[in-house]
């Protein structure tokens, strides 16, 4: 099923204990991305909006991955994009008055696609057009997607071939 093709790589307490405090060095992110490069599509919901002292290796890995989508954000009218020259999509969601997030709005930033839609285009339909209408989010039940800790991905040789990998 479609849900079996989606793998979430968790940045969880176990990973932070094993790898070190957050935020991690960009070299850790480079190693993590190298482990998932054979995935069908990779989405990274981590902000890379400012340069760091060790961007060289991450830049090389990121820019060698045509299947990668990074997060961008819109905050108080300002648009933040990744410092790397790769595809990106905004991760902002709208919360309804009752505090529940149910939909994705195309009106947040003209000309920029949502993160999830960018991943959809990479994995399912490259010619898909994003319509100017709110999209309802198909919420899966907890545990519906396979997940693995970032530390485990770094330690083992896991296969992500044909999978949609979400890191964050």
VMD Tcl script that draws the C-alpha trace (Angstrom):
set ca {
  {0.00 0.00 0.00}
  {0.98 3.64 -0.28}
  {1.54 3.88 3.46}
  {4.17 1.12 3.29}
  {6.19 3.28 0.91}
  {6.53 6.11 3.42}
  {9.25 6.05 6.08}
  {9.69 8.71 8.73}
  {13.19 9.19 10.10}
  {12.71 10.47 13.62}
  {14.89 13.00 15.31}
  {13.99 11.61 18.70}
  {15.44 11.44 22.19}
  {17.29 8.21 21.39}
  {18.97 9.86 18.39}
  {19.89 12.97 20.35}
  {21.36 10.77 23.10}
  {23.40 8.78 20.57}
  {24.46 11.59 18.22}
  {24.63 14.59 20.53}
  {22.64 17.66 21.38}
  {20.52 19.50 18.86}
  {21.19 21.15 16.50}
  {23.47 18.58 14.97}
  {26.53 19.38 12.89}
  {25.77 19.69 9.19}
  {28.11 16.71 8.68}
  {25.61 14.52 10.55}
  {22.87 15.65 8.17}
  {25.15 14.89 5.21}
  {25.76 11.35 6.50}
  {22.03 10.86 7.07}
  {21.17 11.99 3.54}
  {23.85 9.74 2.05}
  {22.09 6.80 3.73}
  {18.75 7.61 2.03}
  {19.93 8.81 -1.38}
  {18.34 5.82 -3.16}
  {14.85 6.68 -1.94}
  {12.23 7.65 -4.49}
  {11.83 11.04 -2.82}
  {13.34 12.59 0.32}
  {11.78 15.44 2.26}
  {13.74 17.19 5.01}
  {11.67 19.28 7.41}
  {14.68 20.96 9.01}
  {15.55 24.61 8.51}
  {18.78 25.25 6.61}
  {18.23 28.99 6.23}
  {21.59 30.25 7.46}
  {25.10 29.14 6.56}
  {27.29 27.34 9.07}
  {31.02 26.73 9.32}
  {30.71 23.21 7.93}
  {28.32 23.38 4.96}
  {30.71 22.02 2.32}
  {29.95 18.31 2.64}
  {26.21 18.85 3.17}
  {26.08 21.13 0.12}
  {27.78 18.45 -2.02}
  {25.37 15.74 -0.84}
  {22.25 17.90 -1.07}
  {23.04 19.24 -4.52}
  {23.74 15.70 -5.82}
  {20.24 14.52 -4.87}
  {17.64 15.29 -7.57}
  {15.00 13.56 -5.41}
  {15.34 15.96 -2.45}
  {12.93 18.59 -1.16}
  {13.97 20.91 1.69}
  {11.74 22.99 3.93}
  {11.05 26.66 3.43}
  {8.98 28.78 5.79}
  {6.87 31.90 5.78}
  {6.99 33.85 9.03}
  {5.32 37.21 9.52}
  {5.31 37.84 5.78}
  {9.00 36.99 5.34}
  {9.96 34.04 3.16}
  {12.86 31.83 4.29}
  {14.46 29.45 1.81}
  {17.28 26.92 2.14}
  {20.81 28.16 1.49}
  {21.35 25.23 -0.88}
  {20.42 25.23 -4.56}
  {17.76 22.51 -4.44}
  {14.01 22.11 -4.58}
  {12.01 23.33 -1.60}
  {8.44 23.82 -0.46}
  {6.81 25.67 2.38}
  {5.97 23.67 5.49}
  {3.52 26.14 7.02}
  {0.04 24.79 7.74}
  {-3.07 26.65 8.78}
  {-4.67 25.79 12.08}
  {-8.44 26.07 12.38}
  {-10.11 28.03 15.18}
  {-10.47 24.88 17.25}
  {-6.69 24.35 17.19}
  {-6.73 21.44 14.72}
  {-4.80 21.49 11.44}
  {-6.93 20.05 8.64}
  {-5.88 21.81 5.46}
  {-3.11 23.25 3.38}
  {-3.53 26.70 1.87}
  {-2.08 27.63 -1.52}
  {-2.35 31.32 -0.67}
  {0.67 31.47 1.65}
  {3.23 32.28 -1.03}
  {2.53 32.84 -4.71}
  {4.74 30.76 -6.99}
  {6.00 28.47 -4.22}
  {4.56 24.99 -3.78}
  {3.86 23.33 -0.44}
  {6.47 20.86 0.80}
  {4.10 17.86 0.57}
  {3.05 18.73 -2.97}
  {6.68 18.99 -4.11}
  {7.26 15.48 -2.75}
  {4.10 14.27 -4.50}
  {5.41 15.58 -7.82}
  {8.75 13.80 -7.35}
  {7.21 10.48 -6.42}
  {3.89 10.15 -8.16}
  {3.12 12.72 -10.81}
  {5.75 15.15 -12.07}
  {3.18 16.93 -14.23}
  {0.69 17.54 -11.39}
  {-0.53 21.10 -11.09}
  {-1.26 22.70 -7.78}
  {-4.74 24.17 -7.86}
  {-5.48 27.43 -6.11}
  {-7.82 25.89 -3.57}
  {-7.33 24.63 -0.02}
  {-6.35 20.96 0.22}
  {-7.68 18.80 3.01}
  {-5.01 16.82 4.82}
  {-5.59 13.08 4.82}
  {-4.67 12.34 8.41}
  {-3.36 8.84 9.04}
  {-3.71 7.16 12.39}
  {-0.66 7.09 14.68}
  {1.71 4.33 13.66}
  {0.36 4.17 10.09}
  {3.81 4.95 8.69}
  {7.00 3.04 9.27}
  {9.52 5.03 11.27}
  {13.12 4.62 12.32}
  {15.35 6.76 14.50}
  {18.04 8.87 12.86}
  {20.64 7.13 15.04}
  {19.58 3.73 13.72}
  {19.78 4.96 10.11}
  {23.34 6.14 10.73}
  {24.35 2.89 12.46}
  {22.85 0.36 10.05}
  {22.71 -0.28 6.32}
  {18.97 0.03 5.75}
  {17.41 0.10 2.30}
  {15.19 3.02 1.33}
  {14.94 2.12 -2.36}
  {11.53 3.09 -3.77}
  {10.46 4.75 -0.49}
  {9.32 8.24 0.36}
  {11.54 9.32 3.21}
  {10.59 12.16 5.54}
  {13.27 13.45 7.91}
  {12.38 15.71 10.79}
}
mol new
graphics top color blue
foreach p $ca { graphics top sphere $p radius 0.5 }
foreach p [lrange $ca 0 end-1] q [lrange $ca 1 end] { graphics top cylinder $p $q radius 0.2 }
display resetview
